Every structure is written in C-alpha cells, then in structure tokens.
Amino acid sequence: MGAEHLLVALLEERDPSVIHSLDAGGIDAREVHAEVRRTLGTGDDRMWEGILVTPRLRKIVALAEQRAGDGEIAPIDLFEALRSEGASLAAEILRRVQGGRNTAPAPE
C-alpha cells in the first residue's frame, strides 16, 4: 500500500509540476484522489499520516533518485517514477482514470 499512500501525499501537496503532468495526460487530480480513496477506503481505521515502506516503494524511490540525478528528489520525480514503475495499484489507478477520460462513448 505504500505507493498508493505516496500518490495521495503527492496529490495533497498540489505541487505545480505534478498537477501539470496530470493535466498533460488528461487526468484530473481530484478524480485520482477520489479513486484512491474509493479503492483503499476512507474509514477511520485507515492510517493516512504515514507511508508504509514496501519493496515496491523502495523501487519507486530508486527510480526517482535516478531521475533527479545529482539534485534533490522533487515531487515530480517521485510522481513520474511511480508512473514509470507501473505495477503498483497507484499506477493502475492513474491509468484507469486517464482511460476513463480519453475513452470515446460506446455507440448506441
């Protein structure tokens, strides 16, 4: 669940570069945030204050480090690493929301 919590944190931070990347992909940040909350649940028993460090999240951070090079890791580095890793539930949610916005209505 670490990557999904990272995605929530990135969305809540509202970093302009992350929002721009979402907009460029035709993805509404509010829809992604709502979809993450629907998928993971919103009950009081959920912990949103922390991010569970899983092997997948370690991989995402390593990708973000590569992307940042010698500089500090920026929110956009984490976001793009999350997207490029592609196997997490967070990446699936991003694809699902993007697909829903870019899919033509079915013919009647």
C-alpha positions in Angstrom: 0.0 0.0 0.0 3.0 2.3 0.2 2.7 3.6 -3.4 -0.9 4.5 -3.0 -0.2 6.5 0.1 2.7 8.2 -1.8 0.2 9.1 -4.6 -2.2 10.6 -2.0 0.6 12.6 -0.5 1.7 13.9 -3.9 -1.9 14.9 -4.7 -2.4 16.6 -1.4 0.8 18.6 -1.8 -0.5 20.0 -5.1 3.0 20.5 -6.5 2.6 22.5 -9.7 4.8 20.2 -11.7 2.8 17.1 -10.7 -0.5 18.9 -11.5 0.9 19.9 -14.8 1.9 16.3 -15.6 -1.6 15.1 -14.7 -3.2 17.8 -16.8 -0.9 17.0 -19.8 -2.0 13.4 -19.6 -5.7 14.4 -19.4 -6.0 13.4 -15.8 -8.0 15.3 -13.2 -6.1 15.3 -9.8 -9.4 15.3 -8.0 -10.6 12.2 -9.8 -7.4 10.4 -9.0 -7.6 11.4 -5.3 -11.3 10.2 -5.2 -10.4 6.9 -6.9 -7.6 6.2 -4.5 -9.9 6.9 -1.5 -12.6 4.7 -3.0 -10.1 1.9 -3.7 -8.4 2.0 -0.3 -11.4 3.0 1.7 -11.9 6.1 3.8 -12.8 4.6 7.2 -11.4 6.0 10.4 -9.3 2.8 10.8 -7.2 3.8 7.8 -3.8 5.4 8.5 -3.2 8.3 6.2 -0.5 10.0 8.3 2.3 7.7 7.1 3.6 5.8 4.1 4.4 2.1 4.5 7.8 1.5 3.0 7.4 -1.6 0.8 9.9 -3.1 -1.7 7.8 -1.6 -4.5 8.0 1.9 -2.8 11.8 1.4 -2.5 12.0 0.7 -6.2 9.9 3.9 -6.9 12.3 5.9 -4.7 15.3 4.4 -6.5 13.7 5.4 -9.9 13.1 8.9 -8.6 16.8 9.2 -7.4 17.9 8.2 -10.9 15.6 10.8 -12.4 16.8 13.5 -10.1 20.5 12.7 -10.8 22.7 14.8 -8.6 19.9 17.1 -7.5 17.4 16.6 -4.7 14.4 14.4 -5.4 11.4 16.7 -6.3 7.8 15.7 -6.1 7.6 15.3 -9.9 10.5 12.8 -9.7 8.5 10.7 -7.3 5.3 11.0 -9.4 7.0 10.1 -12.7 8.8 7.2 -11.0 5.5 6.0 -9.6 4.0 6.1 -13.1 7.0 4.5 -14.8 7.3 1.7 -12.3 3.7 0.9 -13.5 3.0 -2.2 -11.4 1.5 -0.6 -8.3 -2.1 -0.1 -7.6 -1.4 3.7 -7.7 -0.1 3.4 -11.3 -3.2 1.3 -12.1 -5.5 4.0 -10.7 -3.7 6.7 -12.8 -4.2 4.5 -15.9 -7.8 3.8 -15.1 -8.7 7.5 -14.5 -6.8 8.5 -17.7 -8.5 5.8 -19.7 -11.9 6.9 -18.4 -11.3 10.5 -19.6 -9.9 9.5 -23.0 -12.4 6.8 -23.9 -15.0 7.6 -26.5 -18.6 6.8 -25.6 -19.9 3.5 -26.9 -22.1 3.7 -30.0 -25.8 3.3 -29.3 
